[in-house]
Amino acid sequence: MIRVKVILSSGFAPSNNSRYGKKSLLNAYHTHIPEGIMKIVTKKSICFVAPIILIITVILGIGGFFDKGLVPGVGRTFTDSTGIEWRVLTRDSNGNKLIITEDAHGGPYGKIPLGWTPETIAYLGWTTAYLPVAYNNRNVYSRLSHSDTLRDELNAWFTDRLAPELKEIALPVENVDNDVRLEPNGIERFDATEYRSFRTEHGPEGISRASNGSATPENSLFVLSISEVNQYKRRGRLLRRGQNRSWWLRSPGLYANSVAYVDTISDVFIYSSPANNGLHIRPALWTRPK
């Protein structure tokens, strides 16, 4: 056995005038600890144990990367039974995962945007499967649930294009009709300060959440907000292949009646576009564990 002297954190030091006496108090601060345990608290042992604790902490922190099941860990990609590739953006405390298509898509289900001609589409080399989609039929901003074009496109995606195995684990989404700003700023000319504030928005108001219940075409697939783009790009989880396709966000744009979108110059460069312009989409979906 080894005798160990325990020092009080208060720094209290008994005086000789204590009724217990200095010697008695000092003896009271001694205890007996088995020698095997004492070896753990030596400096040499701490130097050995600390890295192990750090490694365990890191592994637990990225444990989602090694998830098994239909949807893999956060940051990884997978291909569904229809051949569409998805990327896993995040996982919530209940194990639900947010996925997004790796590529920017269009489709024949939405309406061809105003002003687009077959010659323009042919010049860009797009097939009917990648036709650009307007956010709204008219140049008016609305929340995603009230979009008369993009919402219809997402509904059709769920019905006609979403893989059966993903439909089975799809969850309703909430907080997609809320955002940092609920209306476009409506500025008339470019302002660098306003633009910087617009493209760096990041707040809980703009972050979607998985909900409970049954998924339907109207309540499941959605597109990201500015806040979500900024959150996931910082974590390096919004990568995609280089394509000549800009894609819609659901956030209000910088100008009146405009909508935010991500430009093809880089995966994270945010601009504003008239609501009836033709862009592509990266459908996002919350999924439950399986």
C-alpha positions as CSV (number, residue, x, y, z in Angstrom):
1,M,0.0,0.0,0.0
2,I,1.1,3.6,-0.7
3,R,0.2,6.5,1.6
4,V,-1.0,9.5,-0.4
5,K,-1.4,13.0,0.8
6,V,-4.6,14.7,-0.4
7,I,-4.4,18.5,-0.8
8,L,-7.7,20.4,-0.4
9,S,-8.5,22.6,-3.4
10,S,-9.5,25.5,-1.2
11,G,-5.9,25.8,-0.1
12,F,-7.0,25.6,3.6
13,A,-4.1,25.0,5.9
14,P,-4.9,24.2,9.5
15,S,-3.1,26.1,12.2
16,N,-1.4,24.8,15.3
17,N,-4.2,26.3,17.3
18,S,-6.8,24.0,15.8
19,R,-8.6,22.0,18.4
20,Y,-7.7,18.9,16.4
21,G,-4.1,20.0,16.1
22,K,-2.0,20.4,13.0
23,K,-0.7,16.9,13.1
24,S,-4.2,15.4,13.5
25,L,-5.6,17.3,10.5
26,L,-2.7,16.3,8.3
27,N,-3.2,12.7,9.3
28,A,-6.9,13.2,8.4
29,Y,-5.9,14.1,4.8
30,H,-4.0,10.8,4.3
31,T,-5.7,7.8,2.8
32,H,-4.6,4.4,1.6
33,I,-4.8,3.6,-2.1
34,P,-3.7,0.3,-3.7
35,E,-0.4,0.6,-5.4
36,G,-1.8,-0.7,-8.8
37,I,-4.2,2.3,-8.9
38,M,-1.5,4.7,-8.1
39,K,0.4,3.8,-11.2
40,I,-2.4,5.1,-13.3
41,V,-2.0,8.6,-12.0
42,T,1.7,8.9,-12.6
43,K,2.8,11.4,-15.2
44,K,4.1,8.6,-17.4
45,S,0.8,6.8,-17.4
46,I,-1.1,10.0,-18.1
47,C,1.0,10.6,-21.2
48,F,0.1,7.1,-22.3
49,V,-3.7,7.2,-21.5
50,A,-4.4,10.7,-22.9
51,P,-3.8,9.8,-26.6
52,I,-6.0,6.8,-26.2
53,I,-8.8,8.9,-24.8
54,L,-8.4,11.3,-27.6
55,I,-8.5,8.6,-30.3
56,I,-11.7,7.1,-28.7
57,T,-13.3,10.6,-28.6
58,V,-12.5,11.1,-32.3
59,I,-13.8,7.7,-33.3
60,L,-17.1,8.3,-31.4
61,G,-17.4,11.7,-33.1
62,I,-17.1,10.4,-36.6
63,G,-18.8,7.1,-35.9
64,G,-21.6,8.0,-38.3
65,F,-19.1,7.7,-41.1
66,F,-19.0,4.0,-40.6
67,D,-22.8,3.5,-40.3
68,K,-24.2,0.4,-41.9
69,G,-27.6,0.1,-43.5
70,L,-29.4,1.4,-46.5
71,V,-28.2,5.0,-46.0
72,P,-24.4,5.1,-45.1
73,G,-22.6,7.4,-42.8
74,V,-22.5,11.2,-42.9
75,G,-20.3,12.6,-45.7
76,R,-20.6,9.4,-47.8
77,T,-22.4,8.8,-51.1
78,F,-24.6,5.9,-52.3
79,T,-26.5,5.0,-55.4
80,D,-30.2,4.0,-55.2
81,S,-31.9,1.2,-57.2
82,T,-32.8,3.7,-60.0
83,G,-29.2,4.8,-60.5
84,I,-29.5,8.2,-58.8
85,E,-26.5,9.1,-56.5
86,W,-27.1,10.7,-53.1
87,R,-24.9,12.3,-50.5
88,V,-25.5,12.1,-46.8
89,L,-25.4,15.6,-45.3
90,T,-26.1,15.1,-41.6
91,R,-27.7,12.9,-38.9
92,D,-29.9,14.1,-36.1
93,S,-30.0,12.9,-32.5
94,N,-32.7,10.3,-33.4
95,G,-30.5,8.7,-36.1
96,N,-32.5,10.3,-39.0
97,K,-30.3,11.3,-41.9
98,L,-30.6,14.1,-44.4
99,I,-29.6,13.2,-48.0
100,I,-29.4,15.2,-51.2
101,T,-28.9,14.2,-54.8
102,E,-25.2,14.4,-55.8
103,D,-26.1,15.8,-59.2
104,A,-28.3,18.8,-60.1
105,H,-31.4,17.5,-61.9
106,G,-34.3,18.8,-63.9
107,G,-37.0,16.8,-65.5
108,P,-40.0,16.7,-67.8
109,Y,-42.4,17.0,-64.9
110,G,-42.1,20.7,-64.3
111,K,-43.0,23.4,-66.8
112,I,-40.4,24.8,-69.2
113,P,-39.6,28.2,-67.8
114,L,-40.8,31.3,-69.6
115,G,-38.5,32.5,-72.4
116,W,-36.8,29.2,-72.9
117,T,-36.8,27.7,-76.4
118,P,-36.0,24.3,-77.8
119,E,-33.0,25.8,-79.6
120,T,-31.6,27.1,-76.3
121,I,-32.1,23.8,-74.6
122,A,-30.4,22.0,-77.5
123,Y,-27.5,24.5,-77.4
124,L,-26.9,23.7,-73.8
125,G,-27.0,20.0,-74.6
126,W,-29.8,19.1,-72.1
127,T,-32.1,16.2,-72.7
128,T,-35.7,16.3,-71.5
129,A,-34.6,14.6,-68.3
130,Y,-32.6,17.7,-67.4
131,L,-34.9,20.5,-68.5
132,P,-34.5,23.5,-66.2
133,V,-37.4,24.2,-63.9
134,A,-38.8,27.6,-62.7
135,Y,-39.4,28.3,-59.1
136,N,-42.7,29.9,-59.9
137,N,-44.5,30.3,-63.1
138,R,-44.6,34.1,-62.6
139,N,-41.8,36.3,-61.3
140,V,-43.1,36.3,-57.8
141,Y,-41.3,34.9,-54.7
142,S,-43.2,32.5,-52.5
143,R,-42.4,30.0,-49.8
144,L,-41.7,26.6,-51.1
145,S,-45.1,25.1,-50.2
146,H,-46.8,27.8,-52.3
147,S,-44.5,27.4,-55.3
148,D,-46.6,26.6,-58.4
149,T,-43.8,25.0,-60.3
150,L,-40.9,23.8,-58.2
151,R,-43.2,22.3,-55.6
152,D,-45.0,20.4,-58.4
153,E,-41.6,19.2,-59.7
154,L,-40.6,17.8,-56.2
155,N,-44.0,16.2,-55.8
156,A,-43.6,14.4,-59.1
157,W,-40.0,13.4,-58.2
158,F,-41.4,11.6,-55.1
159,T,-44.2,9.9,-57.1
160,D,-42.3,8.9,-60.3
161,R,-38.6,9.0,-59.7
162,L,-37.8,8.4,-56.0
163,A,-36.5,4.8,-55.5
164,P,-38.9,2.5,-53.7
165,E,-36.4,1.7,-50.9
166,L,-36.1,5.5,-50.2
167,K,-39.9,6.0,-50.2
168,E,-40.0,3.3,-47.6
169,I,-37.8,5.2,-45.2
170,A,-38.7,8.8,-46.2
171,L,-39.8,11.2,-43.4
172,P,-41.9,14.3,-43.5
173,V,-39.9,17.5,-43.2
174,E,-40.6,20.6,-41.1
175,N,-39.4,24.2,-41.0
176,V,-38.9,24.5,-44.7
177,D,-41.4,27.4,-45.0
178,N,-39.4,29.4,-42.5
179,D,-36.1,31.3,-43.1
180,V,-33.7,33.9,-41.8
181,R,-35.6,36.4,-44.0
182,L,-39.2,35.5,-45.0
183,E,-39.3,38.0,-47.8
184,P,-36.8,39.2,-50.4
185,N,-34.8,42.4,-49.5
186,G,-36.2,44.1,-52.5
187,I,-33.1,46.3,-53.1
188,E,-33.1,48.1,-56.5
189,R,-29.4,48.0,-57.2
190,F,-26.4,45.9,-56.1
191,D,-25.1,46.7,-52.7
192,A,-21.9,44.9,-51.6
193,T,-22.8,45.0,-47.8
194,E,-26.3,43.7,-48.4
195,Y,-25.0,41.0,-50.7
196,R,-22.4,39.8,-48.2
197,S,-25.1,39.6,-45.5
198,F,-27.4,37.8,-47.8
199,R,-25.1,35.1,-49.0
200,T,-23.6,34.4,-45.5
201,E,-27.0,33.9,-43.8
202,H,-26.9,31.1,-41.2
203,G,-29.5,30.7,-38.6
204,P,-31.8,28.0,-37.1
205,E,-34.8,29.6,-38.8
206,G,-33.4,28.2,-42.1
207,I,-32.5,24.7,-41.0
208,S,-34.9,21.9,-41.8
209,R,-35.9,19.1,-39.3
210,A,-37.1,15.6,-39.7
211,S,-40.7,15.1,-38.5
212,N,-42.9,12.2,-37.6
213,G,-45.6,10.5,-39.5
214,S,-46.0,9.3,-43.1
215,A,-44.1,10.9,-46.0
216,T,-46.2,12.1,-48.9
217,P,-45.2,13.9,-52.1
218,E,-46.2,17.2,-50.6
219,N,-44.3,17.0,-47.3
220,S,-41.1,15.2,-47.9
221,L,-38.7,16.2,-50.8
222,F,-37.5,19.8,-50.6
223,V,-34.5,22.0,-51.6
224,L,-32.0,23.5,-49.2
225,S,-31.9,27.1,-47.8
226,I,-28.9,29.5,-47.7
227,S,-28.4,28.6,-44.0
228,E,-28.2,24.9,-44.8
229,V,-25.7,25.5,-47.7
230,N,-23.5,27.5,-45.4
231,Q,-23.7,24.9,-42.7
232,Y,-22.9,21.9,-44.8
233,K,-20.3,23.5,-47.0
234,R,-18.3,24.4,-43.9
235,R,-18.3,20.7,-43.0
236,G,-17.2,19.7,-46.5
237,R,-20.4,17.8,-47.1
238,L,-21.9,19.6,-50.1
239,L,-19.6,18.4,-52.8
240,R,-20.9,17.5,-56.2
241,R,-19.6,16.7,-59.6
242,G,-18.8,19.6,-61.9
243,Q,-21.9,20.3,-64.1
244,N,-23.2,23.2,-66.0
245,R,-26.3,23.3,-63.9
246,S,-27.1,25.9,-61.3
247,W,-29.6,24.8,-58.7
248,W,-32.5,26.4,-56.7
249,L,-32.5,27.1,-53.0
250,R,-35.8,27.9,-51.1
251,S,-34.6,31.2,-49.6
252,P,-35.7,34.6,-50.7
253,G,-33.4,36.4,-53.1
254,L,-31.6,39.7,-52.6
255,Y,-33.9,41.5,-55.1
256,A,-37.7,41.8,-55.1
257,N,-39.4,38.6,-56.4
258,S,-36.1,36.9,-56.7
259,V,-35.0,33.5,-55.2
260,A,-31.6,32.4,-54.0
261,Y,-29.7,29.7,-56.0
262,V,-26.2,28.2,-56.1
263,D,-24.1,29.0,-59.1
264,T,-22.1,26.5,-61.1
265,I,-18.9,28.5,-60.7
266,S,-18.4,26.8,-57.4
267,D,-20.7,24.7,-55.3
268,V,-21.2,27.4,-52.7
269,F,-21.5,30.7,-54.6
270,I,-25.0,32.1,-53.9
271,Y,-26.8,34.5,-56.2
272,S,-30.4,35.7,-56.8
273,S,-32.5,34.8,-59.8
274,P,-36.0,35.9,-61.0
275,A,-38.5,33.3,-59.7
276,N,-39.6,32.4,-63.3
277,N,-36.0,31.7,-64.5
278,G,-35.0,28.2,-65.4
279,L,-32.6,26.4,-63.1
280,H,-32.1,22.8,-61.8
281,I,-32.7,21.2,-58.5
282,R,-30.9,18.9,-56.0
283,P,-33.8,17.3,-54.1
284,A,-33.2,16.7,-50.4
285,L,-34.9,14.2,-48.1
286,W,-34.9,13.2,-44.5
287,T,-34.8,9.4,-43.9
288,R,-35.3,7.3,-40.9
289,P,-32.8,4.6,-39.8
290,K,-33.1,1.1,-41.3
